[in-house]
């Protein structure tokens, strides 16, 4: 009798394990199915095209930086609202291999946090910025450099590097009037276009590479005046 009970108990345990295994496989299949469906719908719609307008309301974006997006946040800001800024962050954080950034003024803390997170995750980040505005109060360029991100600035003193665009994995273009500052995001009338149209992405890739090579410090010898090096 005892043996029968043990056998029945073991059968129940095996059945429970098998059930959990089936449920786990089902969950994986569901996630993969949803991902496949999203890709199919995206292909049917053609390349990504999205336009974002600013200013954007100030909402919590903490969930975008967390692996577990279901964890509650105790901050007083509105939660669960999608805004132009949260969409911009999502596009930036979608980078898996590379992020090339060309930006005139960069002082926004959350955007800096996103770039630092990508760098920490192994994404290759390159930044081209303006030589004057990279040293203004609140600029995040120094923070990026301290983290080991490669930054180059416009070497010419005659012009400003006034671009505002980013290339995600060399396939997604983010461009528009938006400087990466809190004022621009929350107060200014600004626009950002996000696209994966190859005909639009390619010229920006070429422009970034041209600027990257042109502003390589190794190609610019320090100017000297009466034996002194001038910056």
C-alpha positions as a Markdown table, in Angstrom:
| # | Residue | x | y | z |
|---|---|---|---|---|
| 1 | Unk | 0.0 | 0.0 | 0.0 |
| 2 | Unk | 2.8 | 2.3 | 1.0 |
| 3 | Unk | 4.7 | 1.6 | -2.3 |
| 4 | Unk | 1.5 | 2.4 | -4.3 |
| 5 | Unk | 1.3 | 5.8 | -2.5 |
| 6 | Unk | 4.9 | 6.6 | -3.2 |
| 7 | Unk | 4.5 | 5.6 | -6.8 |
| 8 | Unk | 1.4 | 7.8 | -7.1 |
| 9 | Unk | 3.1 | 10.7 | -5.4 |
| 10 | Unk | 6.1 | 10.4 | -7.8 |
| 11 | Unk | 3.7 | 10.2 | -10.7 |
| 12 | Unk | 2.1 | 13.4 | -9.6 |
| 13 | Unk | 5.5 | 15.1 | -9.2 |
| 14 | Unk | 6.5 | 14.0 | -12.7 |
| 15 | Unk | 3.2 | 15.2 | -14.1 |
| 16 | Unk | 3.7 | 18.5 | -12.4 |
| 17 | Unk | 7.2 | 18.8 | -13.8 |
| 18 | Unk | 6.0 | 17.9 | -17.2 |
| 19 | Unk | 3.2 | 20.4 | -17.0 |
| 20 | Unk | 5.6 | 23.2 | -16.0 |
| 21 | Unk | 7.9 | 22.2 | -18.8 |
| 22 | Unk | 5.1 | 22.4 | -21.3 |
| 23 | Unk | 3.9 | 25.7 | -19.9 |
| 24 | Unk | 7.5 | 27.1 | -20.1 |
| 25 | Unk | 7.8 | 25.9 | -23.7 |
| 26 | Unk | 4.4 | 27.4 | -24.5 |
| 27 | Unk | 5.5 | 30.8 | -23.0 |
| 28 | Unk | 8.7 | 30.8 | -25.1 |
| 29 | Unk | 6.7 | 29.8 | -28.2 |
| 30 | Unk | 4.2 | 32.6 | -27.5 |
| 31 | Unk | 7.0 | 35.2 | -27.1 |
| 32 | Unk | 8.7 | 34.0 | -30.3 |
| 33 | Unk | 5.4 | 34.1 | -32.1 |
| 34 | Unk | 4.6 | 37.6 | -31.1 |
| 35 | Unk | 8.1 | 38.7 | -32.1 |
| 36 | Unk | 7.7 | 37.0 | -35.5 |
| 37 | Unk | 4.3 | 38.6 | -36.0 |
| 38 | Unk | 5.7 | 42.1 | -35.2 |
| 39 | Unk | 8.5 | 41.5 | -37.7 |
| 40 | Unk | 6.0 | 40.4 | -40.3 |
| 41 | Unk | 3.7 | 43.4 | -39.7 |
| 42 | Unk | 6.7 | 45.7 | -39.9 |
| 43 | Unk | 7.8 | 44.2 | -43.2 |
| 44 | Unk | 4.4 | 44.6 | -44.6 |
| 45 | Unk | 4.3 | 48.3 | -43.6 |
| 46 | Unk | 7.8 | 48.9 | -45.1 |
| 47 | Unk | 10.7 | 50.6 | -43.4 |
| 48 | Unk | 10.2 | 52.4 | -40.2 |
| 49 | Unk | 9.0 | 56.0 | -40.4 |
| 50 | Unk | 8.1 | 58.0 | -37.3 |
| 51 | Unk | 7.9 | 61.7 | -36.5 |
| 52 | Unk | 8.2 | 63.0 | -32.9 |
| 53 | Unk | 7.3 | 66.5 | -31.8 |
| 54 | Unk | 8.4 | 68.4 | -28.7 |
| 55 | Unk | 8.1 | 69.7 | -26.1 |
| 56 | Unk | 7.3 | 66.5 | -24.3 |
| 57 | Unk | 5.6 | 66.2 | -20.9 |
| 58 | Unk | 7.8 | 65.2 | -18.0 |
| 59 | Unk | 7.0 | 61.5 | -17.2 |
| 60 | Unk | 8.8 | 58.6 | -15.6 |
| 61 | Unk | 11.1 | 56.8 | -17.9 |
| 62 | Unk | 12.8 | 54.6 | -15.3 |
| 63 | Unk | 11.2 | 51.4 | -16.8 |
| 64 | Unk | 13.2 | 51.9 | -20.0 |
| 65 | Unk | 16.4 | 51.5 | -18.1 |
| 66 | Unk | 15.4 | 48.4 | -16.2 |
| 67 | Unk | 15.6 | 44.8 | -17.3 |
| 68 | Unk | 12.4 | 44.1 | -15.4 |
| 69 | Unk | 10.0 | 46.7 | -16.7 |
| 70 | Unk | 7.2 | 45.5 | -14.4 |
| 71 | Unk | 9.0 | 46.7 | -11.2 |
| 72 | Unk | 7.1 | 49.6 | -9.6 |
| 73 | Unk | 8.8 | 53.1 | -9.4 |
| 74 | Unk | 8.1 | 55.3 | -6.4 |
| 75 | Unk | 8.8 | 58.6 | -8.1 |
| 76 | Unk | 6.0 | 61.2 | -8.2 |
| 77 | Unk | 6.0 | 61.6 | -12.0 |
| 78 | Unk | 3.2 | 60.1 | -14.2 |
| 79 | Unk | 3.8 | 56.4 | -15.1 |
| 80 | Unk | 2.9 | 54.4 | -18.1 |
| 81 | Unk | 2.5 | 57.4 | -20.4 |
| 82 | Unk | 4.2 | 57.2 | -23.8 |
| 83 | Unk | 5.7 | 60.5 | -25.0 |
| 84 | Unk | 7.9 | 61.8 | -27.7 |
| 85 | Unk | 10.8 | 61.7 | -25.3 |
| 86 | Unk | 10.1 | 58.1 | -24.2 |
| 87 | Unk | 9.9 | 57.0 | -27.8 |
| 88 | Unk | 13.3 | 58.7 | -28.5 |
| 89 | Unk | 14.8 | 56.9 | -25.6 |
| 90 | Unk | 13.4 | 53.6 | -26.8 |
| 91 | Unk | 14.9 | 54.1 | -30.3 |
| 92 | Unk | 18.3 | 54.9 | -28.8 |
| 93 | Unk | 18.2 | 52.0 | -26.4 |
| 94 | Unk | 17.3 | 49.6 | -29.3 |
| 95 | Unk | 21.0 | 49.7 | -30.4 |
| 96 | Unk | 22.7 | 46.4 | -30.2 |
| 97 | Unk | 26.0 | 46.9 | -32.0 |
| 98 | Unk | 26.8 | 50.6 | -32.6 |
| 99 | Unk | 25.6 | 54.1 | -32.0 |
| 100 | Unk | 27.1 | 57.0 | -34.0 |
| 101 | Unk | 26.0 | 60.4 | -32.5 |
| 102 | Unk | 26.5 | 63.8 | -34.0 |
| 103 | Unk | 25.1 | 66.5 | -31.6 |
| 104 | Unk | 25.7 | 70.2 | -31.2 |
| 105 | Unk | 24.7 | 70.6 | -27.5 |
| 106 | Unk | 24.4 | 67.7 | -25.1 |
| 107 | Unk | 23.4 | 68.3 | -21.5 |
| 108 | Unk | 20.3 | 66.1 | -21.0 |
| 109 | Unk | 21.0 | 63.7 | -18.0 |
| 110 | Unk | 18.6 | 60.9 | -19.1 |
| 111 | Unk | 20.0 | 60.9 | -22.7 |
| 112 | Unk | 23.5 | 60.7 | -21.2 |
| 113 | Unk | 22.3 | 57.9 | -19.0 |
| 114 | Unk | 21.0 | 56.0 | -22.1 |
| 115 | Unk | 24.4 | 56.4 | -23.9 |
| 116 | Unk | 26.3 | 55.3 | -20.9 |
| 117 | Unk | 24.1 | 52.2 | -20.5 |
| 118 | Unk | 24.6 | 51.3 | -24.2 |
| 119 | Unk | 28.4 | 51.6 | -23.7 |
| 120 | Unk | 28.3 | 49.4 | -20.6 |
| 121 | Unk | 26.3 | 46.8 | -22.6 |
| 122 | Unk | 29.1 | 46.6 | -25.2 |
| 123 | Unk | 27.6 | 48.8 | -27.9 |
| 124 | Unk | 30.3 | 50.7 | -29.8 |
| 125 | Unk | 29.5 | 54.4 | -29.3 |
| 126 | Unk | 31.2 | 57.2 | -31.3 |
| 127 | Unk | 30.4 | 60.9 | -30.7 |
| 128 | Unk | 31.1 | 64.0 | -32.8 |
| 129 | Unk | 30.3 | 67.3 | -31.2 |
| 130 | Unk | 31.0 | 71.1 | -31.2 |
| 131 | Unk | 34.3 | 72.3 | -29.7 |
| 132 | Unk | 32.8 | 75.3 | -28.0 |
| 133 | Unk | 29.5 | 73.8 | -26.7 |
| 134 | Unk | 31.1 | 70.6 | -25.3 |
| 135 | Unk | 32.7 | 72.6 | -22.5 |
| 136 | Unk | 29.6 | 74.7 | -21.4 |
| 137 | Unk | 28.2 | 74.2 | -17.9 |
| 138 | Unk | 26.2 | 71.0 | -17.7 |
| 139 | Unk | 27.6 | 69.4 | -20.8 |
| 140 | Unk | 27.6 | 65.6 | -20.6 |
| 141 | Unk | 30.5 | 65.2 | -23.1 |
| 142 | Unk | 33.1 | 65.1 | -20.3 |
| 143 | Unk | 31.1 | 62.4 | -18.6 |
| 144 | Unk | 31.0 | 60.3 | -21.7 |
| 145 | Unk | 34.7 | 60.6 | -22.2 |
| 146 | Unk | 35.4 | 59.6 | -18.6 |
| 147 | Unk | 33.4 | 56.5 | -19.2 |
| 148 | Unk | 35.7 | 55.6 | -22.1 |
| 149 | Unk | 33.4 | 56.6 | -24.9 |
| 150 | Unk | 35.4 | 58.0 | -27.9 |
| 151 | Unk | 34.5 | 61.6 | -28.6 |
| 152 | Unk | 35.8 | 63.9 | -31.3 |
| 153 | Unk | 35.0 | 67.6 | -31.7 |
| 154 | Unk | 35.0 | 69.9 | -34.6 |
| 155 | Unk | 38.7 | 70.9 | -35.0 |
| 156 | Unk | 38.0 | 74.1 | -37.0 |
| 157 | Unk | 37.5 | 77.3 | -35.0 |
| 158 | Unk | 35.8 | 78.9 | -38.0 |
| 159 | Unk | 32.6 | 76.8 | -38.0 |
| 160 | Unk | 30.2 | 75.0 | -35.5 |
| 161 | Unk | 29.4 | 71.3 | -35.7 |
| 162 | Unk | 25.6 | 72.0 | -35.6 |
| 163 | Unk | 24.3 | 68.6 | -36.6 |
| 164 | Unk | 21.8 | 66.7 | -34.4 |
| 165 | Unk | 21.5 | 63.1 | -35.6 |
| 166 | Unk | 22.2 | 59.6 | -34.5 |
| 167 | Unk | 22.6 | 56.3 | -36.3 |
| 168 | Unk | 21.5 | 53.2 | -34.5 |
| 169 | Unk | 23.3 | 50.0 | -35.7 |
| 170 | Unk | 24.0 | 51.8 | -39.0 |
| 171 | Unk | 20.4 | 51.1 | -40.0 |
| 172 | Unk | 18.1 | 53.5 | -38.1 |
| 173 | Unk | 18.4 | 57.3 | -38.5 |
| 174 | Unk | 17.3 | 59.8 | -35.8 |
| 175 | Unk | 17.5 | 63.4 | -36.9 |
| 176 | Unk | 15.8 | 66.7 | -36.5 |
| 177 | Unk | 16.0 | 70.1 | -34.8 |
| 178 | Unk | 16.3 | 68.7 | -31.3 |
| 179 | Unk | 19.4 | 69.6 | -29.3 |
| 180 | Unk | 20.0 | 67.1 | -26.5 |
| 181 | Unk | 19.2 | 69.5 | -23.7 |
| 182 | Unk | 16.4 | 69.6 | -21.0 |
| 183 | Unk | 15.2 | 72.9 | -22.4 |
| 184 | Unk | 14.8 | 71.5 | -25.9 |
| 185 | Unk | 13.0 | 68.4 | -24.7 |
| 186 | Unk | 10.6 | 70.1 | -22.3 |
| 187 | Unk | 10.2 | 73.7 | -23.5 |
| 188 | Unk | 11.1 | 74.1 | -27.1 |
| 189 | Unk | 9.1 | 73.5 | -30.3 |
| 190 | Unk | 11.2 | 70.8 | -31.9 |
| 191 | Unk | 10.9 | 67.9 | -34.2 |
| 192 | Unk | 12.7 | 64.5 | -34.6 |
| 193 | Unk | 12.3 | 62.1 | -37.5 |
| 194 | Unk | 13.1 | 58.4 | -37.1 |
| 195 | Unk | 13.5 | 56.2 | -40.2 |
| 196 | Unk | 15.1 | 53.1 | -41.6 |
| 197 | Unk | 14.8 | 54.2 | -45.2 |
| 198 | Unk | 18.1 | 53.2 | -46.7 |
| 199 | Unk | 18.1 | 56.1 | -49.1 |
| 200 | Unk | 18.0 | 58.5 | -46.1 |
| 201 | Unk | 20.2 | 56.5 | -43.8 |
| 202 | Unk | 23.1 | 56.1 | -46.2 |
| 203 | Unk | 23.9 | 59.8 | -46.7 |
| 204 | Unk | 24.0 | 60.4 | -42.9 |
| 205 | Unk | 26.4 | 57.4 | -42.5 |
| 206 | Unk | 28.7 | 59.0 | -45.1 |
| 207 | Unk | 28.5 | 62.4 | -43.4 |
| 208 | Unk | 29.3 | 60.9 | -40.0 |
| 209 | Unk | 32.2 | 59.0 | -41.3 |
| 210 | Unk | 33.5 | 62.1 | -43.1 |
| 211 | Unk | 33.3 | 64.1 | -39.9 |
| 212 | Unk | 34.8 | 61.3 | -37.8 |
| 213 | Unk | 37.9 | 61.1 | -40.1 |
| 214 | Unk | 38.2 | 64.9 | -40.6 |
| 215 | Unk | 38.3 | 65.5 | -36.8 |
| 216 | Unk | 40.8 | 62.8 | -35.9 |
| 217 | Unk | 43.2 | 64.5 | -33.6 |
| 218 | Unk | 46.1 | 62.4 | -35.0 |
| 219 | Unk | 45.7 | 64.3 | -38.3 |
| 220 | Unk | 45.9 | 67.7 | -36.6 |
| 221 | Unk | 49.3 | 68.9 | -35.3 |
| 222 | Unk | 49.1 | 71.5 | -32.5 |
| 223 | Unk | 49.8 | 75.0 | -33.7 |
| 224 | Unk | 52.9 | 76.7 | -32.2 |
| 225 | Unk | 53.5 | 80.4 | -31.6 |
| 226 | Unk | 57.0 | 81.4 | -30.6 |
| 227 | Unk | 57.7 | 77.8 | -29.5 |
| 228 | Unk | 54.6 | 77.6 | -27.4 |
| 229 | Unk | 51.8 | 75.2 | -28.2 |
| 230 | Unk | 48.4 | 76.9 | -28.7 |
| 231 | Unk | 45.1 | 75.2 | -28.3 |
